[in-house]
Amino acid sequence: MTEFVLEMYSNSKSIKEYIDHFLNPDVGADVIEKYKKIIEKEFYPRNPMNASLKYSVAKKAIKDFADLKPDPIYLGELMLYLPELASRYTSEFGDMAEQYYTSAENNNTVTEGKLIGENTYTDRATKYTELELEGIKIDYYDARNKVVHEIKKSDKMEAAHEAQVKYYLYKLKQHGIEGATGILEYPSLRHTAQVELTDQDIVDIQRWEVEILDIINREEMHAVIHKPVCKRCSYYEFCYC
């Protein structure tokens, strides 16, 4: 096993980076600069005409850095770096289309929610498991009690939050985990909500999946619906690109 780890360490840059950070968390202070440069290249290059302004590239850089399990201080710094540069760009080079500001706002909302969770439940990462299943990622799963914990900043979209957790429970059930439940947590509001998966929920979710596949497989793009709620959606830029 030792030889295998040493070989992987020598041959894989990403594994070397992960092990270095694991053994010395302070490395995060150095590694963060690499990911900041990726975001800078998209939103604030030396030549502003070369700015691609692609939020997807910046979000991937943040995700890759988060996968290293850095200190929350460093992660928060990088997550806030994106809206900071996006704002600086418009300040110096003029107004942008509405989509640009909405994407920046959505990213900042996700950042705030994640930081609220990490600073409110500081021991959660050691108690619960991060779980990935077929395209979904559950940040906090209590495997012993089969409970999904989902942390949100505001309860304005509680119905959508509940649907999200129910979908997680549905996917767990598909993988043989019966009887799992969920808890929606709003630390800023000191409010929690229990979530359970019913037979009717399963029917609804299966209908959602059919409708989603129908949209994906259409030859023509679905018409934009222009609802106020769209501006708060994480997928806003896909519809308004």
C-alpha positions as CSV (number, residue, x, y, z in Angstrom):
1,M,0.0,0.0,0.0
2,T,2.8,2.4,0.8
3,E,4.5,1.8,-2.6
4,F,1.1,2.4,-4.3
5,V,0.6,5.7,-2.4
6,L,4.1,6.8,-3.3
7,E,3.6,5.9,-6.9
8,M,0.3,7.8,-7.1
9,Y,1.9,10.8,-5.3
10,S,4.7,10.9,-7.9
11,N,2.5,10.4,-11.0
12,S,-0.6,12.4,-10.3
13,K,-0.5,16.1,-9.8
14,S,-4.0,16.3,-8.3
15,I,-3.3,13.5,-5.8
16,K,0.0,15.1,-4.8
17,E,-1.8,18.4,-4.2
18,Y,-4.5,16.6,-2.1
19,I,-1.9,14.7,0.1
20,D,0.2,17.8,0.6
21,H,-2.8,19.7,1.8
22,F,-4.0,16.8,4.0
23,L,-0.6,16.6,5.7
24,N,-0.3,20.4,6.0
25,P,-3.5,22.3,6.0
26,D,-1.7,25.6,5.8
27,V,-0.8,24.7,2.3
28,G,-4.2,26.0,1.4
29,A,-2.8,29.5,1.7
30,D,-0.6,28.8,-1.2
31,V,-2.9,26.6,-3.3
32,I,-5.7,29.2,-3.2
33,E,-3.6,31.5,-5.4
34,K,-3.7,28.9,-8.2
35,Y,-7.5,28.9,-8.2
36,K,-7.7,32.7,-7.9
37,K,-5.7,33.0,-11.1
38,I,-8.3,30.8,-12.9
39,I,-11.1,33.1,-11.8
40,E,-9.0,36.2,-12.6
41,K,-8.4,34.9,-16.2
42,E,-12.2,34.7,-16.7
43,F,-13.2,38.0,-15.1
44,Y,-10.2,40.3,-14.7
45,P,-7.4,39.6,-17.2
46,R,-4.7,42.1,-18.0
47,N,-6.5,42.8,-21.3
48,P,-10.2,43.2,-20.5
49,M,-11.0,42.3,-24.1
50,N,-9.9,38.8,-23.3
51,A,-12.4,38.4,-20.4
52,S,-14.6,35.4,-21.1
53,L,-16.8,36.0,-18.1
54,K,-17.8,32.3,-17.8
55,Y,-19.3,31.6,-14.4
56,S,-19.1,27.9,-15.2
57,V,-15.3,28.0,-15.3
58,A,-15.1,30.0,-12.0
59,K,-17.5,27.6,-10.3
60,K,-15.4,24.6,-11.3
61,A,-12.3,26.2,-9.9
62,I,-14.1,26.7,-6.6
63,K,-15.4,23.1,-6.6
64,D,-11.9,21.8,-7.3
65,F,-10.5,23.8,-4.5
66,A,-13.3,22.7,-2.1
67,D,-12.5,19.0,-3.0
68,L,-9.1,19.5,-1.2
69,K,-11.0,20.1,2.1
70,P,-9.2,23.4,2.8
71,D,-9.8,25.5,5.9
72,P,-13.3,27.1,5.6
73,I,-11.5,30.5,5.8
74,Y,-9.6,29.9,2.6
75,L,-12.7,28.4,0.9
76,G,-14.8,31.4,1.9
77,E,-12.1,33.7,0.6
78,L,-12.1,32.0,-2.8
79,M,-15.9,31.8,-3.0
80,L,-16.2,35.5,-2.4
81,Y,-13.4,36.3,-4.8
82,L,-15.8,35.6,-7.8
83,P,-18.5,38.2,-7.0
84,E,-15.7,40.6,-6.0
85,L,-14.0,40.4,-9.4
86,A,-17.3,40.4,-11.2
87,S,-18.2,43.7,-9.5
88,R,-14.8,45.2,-10.1
89,Y,-15.1,44.4,-13.8
90,T,-18.4,46.3,-14.2
91,S,-17.2,49.2,-12.1
92,E,-14.2,49.8,-14.4
93,F,-15.6,48.7,-17.8
94,G,-19.3,49.6,-17.7
95,D,-22.7,48.0,-17.2
96,M,-23.5,44.4,-18.4
97,A,-26.6,42.5,-19.3
98,E,-29.0,41.6,-16.5
99,Q,-27.9,37.9,-16.7
100,Y,-24.4,38.9,-15.6
101,Y,-25.6,40.4,-12.3
102,T,-28.1,37.6,-11.7
103,S,-25.4,35.0,-12.1
104,A,-23.1,36.9,-9.7
105,E,-25.9,37.2,-7.1
106,N,-26.8,33.5,-7.3
107,N,-23.2,32.5,-6.8
108,N,-23.0,34.9,-3.8
109,T,-26.2,33.4,-2.3
110,V,-24.8,29.9,-2.5
111,T,-21.6,31.1,-0.9
112,E,-23.4,32.7,2.0
113,G,-25.4,29.5,2.5
114,K,-22.4,27.3,2.6
115,L,-20.5,29.6,4.9
116,I,-23.4,29.8,7.3
117,G,-23.5,26.0,7.5
118,E,-19.7,25.6,8.0
119,N,-19.6,28.3,10.7
120,T,-22.8,27.2,12.5
121,Y,-22.1,23.5,12.6
122,T,-18.3,23.4,12.9
123,D,-18.0,19.7,13.8
124,R,-20.5,18.5,11.1
125,A,-17.9,17.5,8.6
126,T,-16.4,15.0,11.1
127,K,-19.8,13.6,12.1
128,Y,-21.5,13.2,8.8
129,T,-20.6,11.8,5.4
130,E,-20.5,13.6,2.0
131,L,-22.3,11.3,-0.5
132,E,-22.4,11.4,-4.3
133,L,-24.9,9.3,-6.2
134,E,-25.7,9.6,-9.9
135,G,-25.3,13.3,-10.4
136,I,-26.4,14.4,-6.9
137,K,-24.2,15.4,-4.0
138,I,-25.4,15.3,-0.4
139,D,-23.1,17.4,1.7
140,Y,-24.2,16.0,5.1
141,Y,-25.6,12.5,5.4
142,D,-26.0,10.9,8.8
143,A,-25.4,7.2,7.8
144,R,-26.1,5.8,11.3
145,N,-29.6,7.4,11.5
146,K,-30.2,7.6,7.8
147,V,-30.8,11.4,7.9
148,V,-30.0,13.9,5.1
149,H,-29.2,17.4,6.5
150,E,-29.7,20.3,4.1
151,I,-28.7,23.8,5.2
152,K,-30.2,26.9,3.6
153,K,-29.9,30.6,4.2
154,S,-33.6,31.6,3.8
155,D,-36.9,29.8,3.8
156,K,-38.4,31.9,1.0
157,M,-38.1,28.9,-1.3
158,E,-38.9,26.2,1.3
159,A,-41.1,24.2,-1.2
160,A,-38.2,23.9,-3.6
161,H,-35.9,23.1,-0.7
162,E,-38.2,20.3,0.4
163,A,-38.4,19.0,-3.2
164,Q,-34.6,18.9,-3.3
165,V,-34.4,16.8,-0.1
166,K,-37.2,14.5,-1.2
167,Y,-35.2,13.9,-4.4
168,Y,-32.2,13.0,-2.4
169,L,-34.3,10.5,-0.3
170,Y,-35.7,9.1,-3.6
171,K,-32.2,8.4,-4.9
172,L,-31.2,6.9,-1.6
173,K,-34.2,4.6,-1.8
174,Q,-33.2,3.6,-5.4
175,H,-29.8,2.5,-4.0
176,G,-31.3,0.3,-1.3
177,I,-31.4,2.7,1.6
178,E,-34.9,2.4,2.9
179,G,-36.5,4.7,5.5
180,A,-34.2,7.6,5.1
181,T,-35.5,11.0,6.2
182,G,-34.4,14.6,5.9
183,I,-34.0,17.8,7.9
184,L,-34.0,21.2,6.4
185,E,-32.1,23.6,8.5
186,Y,-32.2,27.4,8.5
187,P,-29.5,28.5,11.0
188,S,-30.1,32.2,10.5
189,L,-33.8,31.8,11.3
190,R,-33.3,29.1,14.0
191,H,-35.8,27.0,12.1
192,T,-35.8,23.3,11.0
193,A,-38.3,21.3,9.0
194,Q,-38.6,17.5,8.9
195,V,-38.9,15.9,5.4
196,E,-40.2,12.5,4.6
197,L,-40.7,10.7,1.2
198,T,-44.2,9.5,0.6
199,D,-45.6,7.2,-2.2
200,Q,-47.1,10.3,-3.8
201,D,-43.8,12.0,-3.7
202,I,-42.3,9.1,-5.6
203,V,-45.0,9.4,-8.3
204,D,-44.4,13.2,-8.6
205,I,-40.6,12.8,-8.8
206,Q,-40.9,10.2,-11.5
207,R,-43.1,12.6,-13.4
208,W,-40.5,15.3,-13.0
209,E,-37.9,13.1,-14.5
210,V,-40.0,12.3,-17.5
211,E,-40.7,16.0,-18.0
212,I,-37.0,16.8,-17.7
213,L,-36.0,14.2,-20.3
214,D,-38.7,15.5,-22.6
215,I,-37.2,19.0,-22.4
216,I,-33.7,17.7,-22.9
217,N,-34.6,15.6,-26.0
218,R,-36.6,18.3,-27.7
219,E,-35.2,19.5,-31.0
220,E,-36.1,23.1,-30.2
221,M,-35.3,24.9,-27.0
222,H,-38.2,25.4,-24.6
223,A,-39.6,28.9,-24.5
224,V,-38.3,31.1,-21.6
225,I,-41.1,31.6,-19.0
226,H,-39.9,34.9,-17.6
227,K,-41.0,34.4,-14.0
228,P,-39.6,36.5,-11.1
229,V,-38.4,33.3,-9.4
230,C,-36.1,32.6,-12.3
231,K,-33.7,35.2,-11.1
232,R,-33.0,33.2,-8.0
233,C,-32.4,29.9,-9.9
234,S,-29.0,28.3,-10.0
235,Y,-29.6,27.5,-13.7
236,Y,-30.6,31.0,-14.7
237,E,-27.7,31.5,-17.1
238,F,-28.7,28.3,-19.0
239,C,-32.0,29.8,-19.9
240,Y,-30.8,33.4,-20.6
241,C,-27.5,32.8,-22.2
